Amino acid sequence: MGVELSDLQAGDSDALEYQIKVIFFTMGLYGCFAAYSLGAVDLFSMTALTSVLVTRWMIAFHELLHLRSAEQLDLFTRLLPIPFAPLNIGYREYRLLHAGHHSYTDTADDPDAFHILGGHLKALLGAVTLHEHQLYRYIKQFGLSSELMVMAGIRLVLFVAAATDVSAAVPAVVAGATVDLYRQRFCFFHLADYRAGSYGSYPIPLPSLILFPLIDIYGIDVVYATMHHDTHHDDQRIAAKYLPTVAAQRGIK
C-alpha cells in the first residue's frame, strides 16, 4: 500500500522553511554584490555562486507560492528586493499569475504562455522579457494597485543603484543572476511543458550520472521539482522532496 498523499503534502513547517530560504538566498545574493565589489571573489567564483543561489532561491520562492498568501508573509519577502530588471512584480502579483498558470496550463489564457507556447525561440525570447511581460499581464488583468506602484518603485531604485555602481562589479553580479534566472525559467516552464510540438506537463528524467551531483549542488527541491513537473501539476501541494515518491506510486498503478 502506498503512502497517503495527505502525508506528502507540504505544511506549515515547510512553508516556514521556504520563507527562511527565500530571505537567506536573497541576502546571499546581496552578499555576492558586496564580496565581488570588495574584490573578495573573482568573476568565475561569483558567477558559479550566483547560479546556485538564484536556482535555490527560485525553487524556494515557487514552493512558497503554493503555501502562503502575501498577507501571511513579512514585508521583505513580499517586496522581492532582487533587481533582476528595471520593472518587477512582487510576491502578491507572482502568486496570482502562477495560480493562473496552474488553472490554464499551456493555453492562450495561461499567464506564462509567452514563454511556453510557440516553439523554442519564442519561448526563449519570452523568458528574456519575462519581467516586462509579467508586469504588463498583471496590470492588464488586475489593475495597478498602490502597493504594486510603491514596491515596483523600490525595486526600480535598487536596480538603478546596481546598474550605476561605479565599480561595475554590482552590474556584473546582477547581469549574471538575471541570465541565470532566464535559463531556469526556460527550462522549468518551456522544456517541461513541450514535447515534439505538443504541450502539457511532462517529466524530465535525468541519468543517475548527473542526478546526484546536481542534487549536491542545487538541492533536492530544485532537481525533483524539475524532474517531476507533471506530478507537481497534478497536485500542487505535494512537497517537492516527495514528488518522486508520488511519481513512483503512480508508475506502479
N, C-alpha and C positions, 0 to 999 in steps of 0.2 A: 504494500500500500504506500502511495506517495505521500509526501508531506503536504499538509493543508496549505493552500495558497495564502490564507489569512496569516499563517505563521511566517510567511516570507515577505509580507508587505512592510514597507518602511514605517516607522512610528516616530514618536516624539524624540527619542534619543538619537535616531538617525537624523532627524531634522536639525537638532541642535548641533550634531557633528558637522553636517554640511554647512550650517551657518558659520560655525567657527572656522571651517576650512576656507570659505569664501573670504572672510576677513583676513585670515592668516596669509593666504596666497596673494591677496591684494596688497597687503603690506610687504610681502616678499618681493613683489614687482617694483614697488617703490624703493625697496632696499637695493634692487638691481640698479635703479636710476642713480642712487647715491654712490654705490660701490664703483660703478663704471665712471661716474663723474670724477670721483676721487682717485681713479687710476688703480683701484684695488683689484680689479679683474680685467682681463683682456677681452677683445671683441668676441673671440671664439667662445670663451667660457661664459661670457654674458649671454650670447645667443643660445647656447645649449641650456643654460639655467632658465632663461626666459621661456623657452619652448616647454620645458617641464612644468613650470609654474602656471603658464597660461592654460595648458592642457588640463592640469589638475583643477585649476580654478573653474574652467568651463564645465566640467562634469559635476563638480560640487554645486555650482550655480544651477545647472539643469535639474539635478535631483531635488534641490530645494524648491524649485518652481512648482513641483508636483505635491509639495507637502505644506507650504506656508503661504498665506496671503501677505500682501505688503503690510497690512496693519499688524501682523504678528512679528514683524522684524524691526530691528533697530534702524535708525536713520542712515547710518553709514552703509549698511547692506542695501537699503532701498536706493541710495544715491548711485551706487556703482561707479566710484570715482576713478575708473581706469580710462585714460584718454586715448581710446583706440582711434577716434576720428573726431572732427570738429563738432558734429552733432550726433548725440547718442540718446537713446531712450533709457529709462531706469527699470528697476525691478518690476514695479507695478505694470508697466507697459509691456515688458517682455512676457510677463505671466499671462496677460490677456491674449497676446498674439500666439503664444505657444499653445494655449488652450484651443485656439482656432486651428492650429496645425494638427492637433490630435482629432478635432471634430471633423475637419475637411481634408484629411491627409491626401496629398497628391492630386488635388483637384484645383480648378481655377479659383475656388474660394479659399484655398489654403494660404494663410498669410506668408508662408515660406515658399510659395510656388515659384517665386522669381529666382530662387537658386536650387530648385529641384527639377522643374519641368523644362523641356526644350533642348535636351542634349547637353553634352559635357561643356562645350564652350559657353553657352548661355548660362548654365549653372555656375561656371567659374566666374563669369562677369558679374552674375548676381551676388555671389559670395563676396567679391571685391567691393561691391557697393551696398553691402547688406545694411550698414548703419543708416544710410540715407533712405533706402527702401523701407526699412522698418519704421523710421520716423514718419515718413510720408503716409504709409499704410495705416499707422496707428491714428494719426491726426484725421485722416480721411474717414476712418470708421468710428472713432470715439471722440474726436474733437481735441482741442488744445486746452488742457487744464492749467490752472495756475501752478500746481505742483510740478507739472512737466516743464513749464516755462522756467521756473526757478532752478530746478535741478539740471535742466539742459544748459542753462546759463552757467552754472557752476562747473559743469563738465567742459564747457567751451573754454572757460578761463583756464582750467587745468591743461587743456590741450594746447592753447596758445602759449602758456608758460613753458610747456615742454618743447614745443616747436621752435621757440625763440631762445632756448637756452644757449648762452654764449659759448659754452664749451663744446656744443654739438654732440655731447655724449648722450644726453637725455633723448633728443630726437632719434638717435640710433637705436636706443632701447625701445622706444615707443614703436618705431617702424618695425623692429624685429618681432615685437609682441603682436602687432596688428597683422602682419603677414602670416604669423603662425595661427592666429585666430581664423583667418580666411581659409587656410589649409584645413583646419579642423572642421569648420562649417561645411566645406565642400565634401569632405569625407563622411562626416556624421549625418548629413542630410542627403545630398545628391547620390553618393555612391551606395548608401544604404537603402535608397528608395527607387533605384533604377536598375533594370536588368534587360538588356537586349531590346530596348525600345518599349518595355513595359514598366509601369510604375506601380509601386506597392511598398510594403515594408519587408525587407529581406535581411537574412543573417549575413554576416561577413566572416566566414571561417578563416582561422589563422593557423598555420602549421606550428606544431609544438616547438620547432627550432627557433621561432621568433616570439612565440606566445609568452614564454616565461621571462625572457629579457625585457619585453615590453611591460609586463606586469611589474617587474622590479623598478623600471624607470618611471612609468606613468601611473601605476597603481591598478588595483583590481577593478575599481568602478569604471575607469576610462575604457579599459580593454573589454570587459564584459558587456558594457552598455553598447559599445561599437559592434561587437560580435553578434549580439542578440538583440538587435534593434527591432526585429519583428516581434519578439516576445514582450519587449517594453511597450510596444503599441497595443498589444493585446490586453495588457494590464499595467497601467501607468504607475501603480503604487508598489509594484514589486521592487524591492531594493536591488540596485544594480548588482551587488555581490551575489544575489541569489538567482539571477537570470539564467545561468547555466543549469541550475537545478530544475527550474521550471521547463526549460527547453528540453532537457533530458527526459522528464516525465512525459511530455507531450510527444517526444520521439518514440517512447515505448508504446504509447497508445496508438 
